[in-house]
Amino acid sequence: AVQGKCDTAVIDHYKLDLKEGDSISIECFAKSIDSRLTPVLAVVDAKGKELASIRGHELKDPVLQFTASKSDSYYLTIKDFLLEGGPNSFYWLRVLPSPAVEELTPSIASVNSTLQWKGIGQTNKPGTPRSTIDVSSGSFAIPENPVFAWQSSRIPLL
């Protein structure tokens, strides 16, 4: 994980050494942390060829799934969509060695009950279409008088 800031007309690069078949999820938090950045993430090879990319927007931060086709050094790039950047164009970037949880279900629960939850994500294996998968699941008890707090499903409570 890293914190960064996109400067005007600059592309940030991060080196990723991956083995053949390694799947990663790259999460970029920007809008959800009140940044002005509209991030564009890409994975490129050593020759600069773009292998995967995604752009965030006003309502959702991007999550990029990537699976290495061979053992090699790859580069993660991040830039502002309009290349504006500046002091308010900050981000949190997190690379995980598994599919990312993009949604938690159900989104509502009854008090004084046990909630069965499921984390849903996306997979992107070479040669296959992108598909929805169950990333994780579990249960927890909802007390009679629960304490409520706003919490994004993708930002851990610190």
BALOBA-1460 file (C-alpha; in Angstrom, 3 decimals):
// residues 158
<rec num="1" residu="a" x="0.000" y="0.000" z="0.000"/>
<rec num="2" residu="v" x="1.177" y="3.526" z="-0.713"/>
<rec num="3" residu="q" x="-0.071" y="7.090" z="-0.405"/>
<rec num="4" residu="g" x="0.647" y="9.419" z="-3.273"/>
<rec num="5" residu="k" x="-0.274" y="12.572" z="-5.130"/>
<rec num="6" residu="c" x="-0.617" y="13.131" z="-8.870"/>
<rec num="7" residu="d" x="1.201" y="16.214" z="-10.066"/>
<rec num="8" residu="t" x="0.230" y="18.161" z="-13.180"/>
<rec num="9" residu="a" x="1.024" y="16.229" z="-16.404"/>
<rec num="10" residu="v" x="2.945" y="13.521" z="-14.495"/>
<rec num="11" residu="i" x="2.384" y="9.760" z="-14.464"/>
<rec num="12" residu="d" x="3.409" y="7.847" z="-11.326"/>
<rec num="13" residu="h" x="5.002" y="4.403" z="-11.865"/>
<rec num="14" residu="y" x="5.278" y="1.455" z="-9.446"/>
<rec num="15" residu="k" x="7.211" y="-1.705" z="-10.297"/>
<rec num="16" residu="l" x="5.484" y="-5.072" z="-9.751"/>
<rec num="17" residu="d" x="7.515" y="-8.291" z="-9.983"/>
<rec num="18" residu="l" x="4.998" y="-11.044" z="-10.765"/>
<rec num="19" residu="k" x="5.234" y="-14.738" z="-11.578"/>
<rec num="20" residu="e" x="3.236" y="-16.391" z="-14.335"/>
<rec num="21" residu="g" x="-0.374" y="-16.854" z="-13.194"/>
<rec num="22" residu="d" x="-0.156" y="-14.377" z="-10.271"/>
<rec num="23" residu="s" x="-3.479" y="-12.549" z="-9.945"/>
<rec num="24" residu="i" x="-3.651" y="-9.183" z="-8.222"/>
<rec num="25" residu="s" x="-6.276" y="-6.582" z="-7.402"/>
<rec num="26" residu="i" x="-5.203" y="-2.957" z="-7.525"/>
<rec num="27" residu="e" x="-7.428" y="-0.586" z="-5.559"/>
<rec num="28" residu="c" x="-7.147" y="3.181" z="-5.820"/>
<rec num="29" residu="f" x="-8.956" y="5.283" z="-3.215"/>
<rec num="30" residu="a" x="-9.481" y="8.874" z="-4.364"/>
<rec num="31" residu="k" x="-13.084" y="10.116" z="-4.469"/>
<rec num="32" residu="s" x="-13.929" y="8.130" z="-1.318"/>
<rec num="33" residu="i" x="-11.245" y="10.105" z="0.583"/>
<rec num="34" residu="d" x="-12.322" y="13.492" z="-0.834"/>
<rec num="35" residu="s" x="-9.591" y="13.815" z="-3.440"/>
<rec num="36" residu="r" x="-10.108" y="15.820" z="-6.640"/>
<rec num="37" residu="l" x="-8.267" y="13.097" z="-8.566"/>
<rec num="38" residu="t" x="-10.055" y="11.089" z="-11.252"/>
<rec num="39" residu="p" x="-7.566" y="8.230" z="-11.369"/>
<rec num="40" residu="v" x="-6.596" y="6.199" z="-14.412"/>
<rec num="41" residu="l" x="-4.779" y="2.987" z="-13.526"/>
<rec num="42" residu="a" x="-2.878" y="0.850" z="-16.016"/>
<rec num="43" residu="v" x="-0.542" y="-2.123" z="-15.967"/>
<rec num="44" residu="v" x="2.157" y="-1.948" z="-18.633"/>
<rec num="45" residu="d" x="4.993" y="-4.289" z="-19.552"/>
<rec num="46" residu="a" x="8.700" y="-3.362" z="-19.627"/>
<rec num="47" residu="k" x="8.310" y="-2.056" z="-23.211"/>
<rec num="48" residu="g" x="5.453" y="0.262" z="-22.177"/>
<rec num="49" residu="k" x="2.666" y="-1.771" z="-23.810"/>
<rec num="50" residu="e" x="-0.599" y="-1.337" z="-21.900"/>
<rec num="51" residu="l" x="-1.954" y="-4.700" z="-20.738"/>
<rec num="52" residu="a" x="-4.925" y="-3.590" z="-18.599"/>
<rec num="53" residu="s" x="-6.467" y="-0.265" z="-17.569"/>
<rec num="54" residu="i" x="-9.421" y="1.282" z="-15.773"/>
<rec num="55" residu="r" x="-10.638" y="4.801" z="-15.029"/>
<rec num="56" residu="g" x="-12.414" y="5.962" z="-11.902"/>
<rec num="57" residu="h" x="-15.342" y="8.375" z="-11.954"/>
<rec num="58" residu="e" x="-17.281" y="10.663" z="-9.619"/>
<rec num="59" residu="l" x="-19.197" y="7.857" z="-7.881"/>
<rec num="60" residu="k" x="-16.731" y="4.983" z="-7.671"/>
<rec num="61" residu="d" x="-13.021" y="4.477" z="-7.171"/>
<rec num="62" residu="p" x="-11.372" y="2.065" z="-9.616"/>
<rec num="63" residu="v" x="-10.355" y="-1.534" z="-8.914"/>
<rec num="64" residu="l" x="-8.145" y="-3.135" z="-11.560"/>
<rec num="65" residu="q" x="-7.800" y="-6.919" z="-11.770"/>
<rec num="66" residu="f" x="-4.675" y="-8.288" z="-13.464"/>
<rec num="67" residu="t" x="-3.200" y="-11.753" z="-14.015"/>
<rec num="68" residu="a" x="0.401" y="-12.069" z="-15.192"/>
<rec num="69" residu="s" x="0.759" y="-14.070" z="-18.416"/>
<rec num="70" residu="k" x="4.468" y="-14.687" z="-17.718"/>
<rec num="71" residu="s" x="7.030" y="-14.155" z="-14.958"/>
<rec num="72" residu="d" x="8.316" y="-10.615" z="-15.460"/>
<rec num="73" residu="s" x="8.483" y="-7.077" z="-14.129"/>
<rec num="74" residu="y" x="5.313" y="-5.084" z="-14.783"/>
<rec num="75" residu="y" x="4.601" y="-1.439" z="-14.038"/>
<rec num="76" residu="l" x="1.510" y="0.034" z="-12.449"/>
<rec num="77" residu="t" x="0.850" y="3.572" z="-13.641"/>
<rec num="78" residu="i" x="-1.517" y="6.116" z="-12.145"/>
<rec num="79" residu="k" x="-2.407" y="9.519" z="-13.545"/>
<rec num="80" residu="d" x="-5.193" y="12.071" z="-13.362"/>
<rec num="81" residu="f" x="-7.701" y="11.615" z="-16.202"/>
<rec num="82" residu="l" x="-7.249" y="15.224" z="-17.354"/>
<rec num="83" residu="l" x="-3.564" y="15.349" z="-16.265"/>
<rec num="84" residu="e" x="-4.435" y="18.311" z="-14.018"/>
<rec num="85" residu="g" x="-3.080" y="16.947" z="-10.722"/>
<rec num="86" residu="g" x="-1.994" y="19.226" z="-7.925"/>
<rec num="87" residu="p" x="-2.039" y="19.292" z="-4.112"/>
<rec num="88" residu="n" x="-5.666" y="18.077" z="-3.864"/>
<rec num="89" residu="s" x="-5.112" y="15.108" z="-6.216"/>
<rec num="90" residu="f" x="-3.999" y="12.590" z="-3.604"/>
<rec num="91" residu="y" x="-4.663" y="8.846" z="-3.491"/>
<rec num="92" residu="w" x="-4.247" y="5.649" z="-1.518"/>
<rec num="93" residu="l" x="-3.119" y="2.740" z="-3.632"/>
<rec num="94" residu="r" x="-3.342" y="-0.862" z="-2.462"/>
<rec num="95" residu="v" x="-2.180" y="-4.000" z="-4.309"/>
<rec num="96" residu="l" x="-3.649" y="-7.270" z="-3.050"/>
<rec num="97" residu="p" x="-2.667" y="-10.800" z="-4.119"/>
<rec num="98" residu="s" x="-6.274" y="-11.903" z="-4.608"/>
<rec num="99" residu="p" x="-9.583" y="-10.684" z="-6.048"/>
<rec num="100" residu="a" x="-10.837" y="-7.570" z="-4.258"/>
<rec num="101" residu="v" x="-14.153" y="-7.386" z="-2.453"/>
<rec num="102" residu="e" x="-16.223" y="-4.931" z="-4.499"/>
<rec num="103" residu="e" x="-19.548" y="-5.406" z="-2.738"/>
<rec num="104" residu="l" x="-20.873" y="-6.787" z="0.537"/>
<rec num="105" residu="t" x="-24.322" y="-8.363" z="0.688"/>
<rec num="106" residu="p" x="-26.830" y="-8.020" z="2.196"/>
<rec num="107" residu="s" x="-26.770" y="-4.265" z="2.626"/>
<rec num="108" residu="i" x="-29.348" y="-4.242" z="5.433"/>
<rec num="109" residu="a" x="-29.890" y="-6.372" z="8.541"/>
<rec num="110" residu="s" x="-32.379" y="-6.786" z="11.382"/>
<rec num="111" residu="v" x="-31.424" y="-6.036" z="14.973"/>
<rec num="112" residu="n" x="-31.077" y="-8.904" z="17.415"/>
<rec num="113" residu="s" x="-30.283" y="-11.418" z="14.645"/>
<rec num="114" residu="t" x="-27.346" y="-13.198" z="13.015"/>
<rec num="115" residu="l" x="-26.314" y="-11.829" z="9.634"/>
<rec num="116" residu="q" x="-24.948" y="-14.150" z="6.934"/>
<rec num="117" residu="w" x="-22.789" y="-11.947" z="4.685"/>
<rec num="118" residu="k" x="-20.956" y="-12.493" z="1.415"/>
<rec num="119" residu="g" x="-18.149" y="-10.526" z="-0.247"/>
<rec num="120" residu="i" x="-18.440" y="-10.390" z="-4.042"/>
<rec num="121" residu="g" x="-15.607" y="-9.534" z="-6.430"/>
<rec num="122" residu="q" x="-14.480" y="-9.941" z="-10.032"/>
<rec num="123" residu="t" x="-11.964" y="-12.299" z="-11.595"/>
<rec num="124" residu="n" x="-10.045" y="-11.748" z="-14.793"/>
<rec num="125" residu="k" x="-8.074" y="-14.843" z="-15.817"/>
<rec num="126" residu="p" x="-6.239" y="-14.808" z="-19.171"/>
<rec num="127" residu="g" x="-8.368" y="-16.222" z="-21.978"/>
<rec num="128" residu="t" x="-11.634" y="-16.122" z="-20.008"/>
<rec num="129" residu="p" x="-14.315" y="-13.422" z="-19.695"/>
<rec num="130" residu="r" x="-14.465" y="-11.323" z="-16.538"/>
<rec num="131" residu="s" x="-16.879" y="-12.958" z="-14.096"/>
<rec num="132" residu="t" x="-18.346" y="-12.422" z="-10.617"/>
<rec num="133" residu="i" x="-17.043" y="-14.645" z="-7.816"/>
<rec num="134" residu="d" x="-17.610" y="-15.073" z="-4.088"/>
<rec num="135" residu="v" x="-14.460" y="-13.734" z="-2.413"/>
<rec num="136" residu="s" x="-15.347" y="-14.376" z="1.210"/>
<rec num="137" residu="s" x="-18.291" y="-14.981" z="3.511"/>
<rec num="138" residu="g" x="-19.169" y="-15.282" z="7.175"/>
<rec num="139" residu="s" x="-21.645" y="-14.386" z="9.850"/>
<rec num="140" residu="f" x="-21.871" y="-12.061" z="12.806"/>
<rec num="141" residu="a" x="-24.460" y="-11.212" z="15.437"/>
<rec num="142" residu="i" x="-26.372" y="-7.930" z="15.285"/>
<rec num="143" residu="p" x="-27.119" y="-6.839" z="18.887"/>
<rec num="144" residu="e" x="-30.451" y="-5.462" z="20.045"/>
<rec num="145" residu="n" x="-28.956" y="-1.940" z="20.279"/>
<rec num="146" residu="p" x="-26.308" y="-1.783" z="17.538"/>
<rec num="147" residu="v" x="-23.909" y="1.131" z="17.168"/>
<rec num="148" residu="f" x="-24.113" y="2.586" z="13.660"/>
<rec num="149" residu="a" x="-21.197" y="4.178" z="11.836"/>
<rec num="150" residu="w" x="-20.784" y="5.068" z="8.166"/>
<rec num="151" residu="q" x="-18.269" y="2.694" z="6.677"/>
<rec num="152" residu="s" x="-17.284" y="2.121" z="3.077"/>
<rec num="153" residu="s" x="-17.216" y="-1.590" z="2.284"/>
<rec num="154" residu="r" x="-13.757" y="-1.127" z="0.721"/>
<rec num="155" residu="i" x="-12.049" y="0.990" z="3.402"/>
<rec num="156" residu="p" x="-11.194" y="-0.918" z="6.579"/>
<rec num="157" residu="l" x="-12.217" y="0.624" z="9.881"/>
<rec num="158" residu="l" x="-8.987" y="1.898" z="11.493"/>
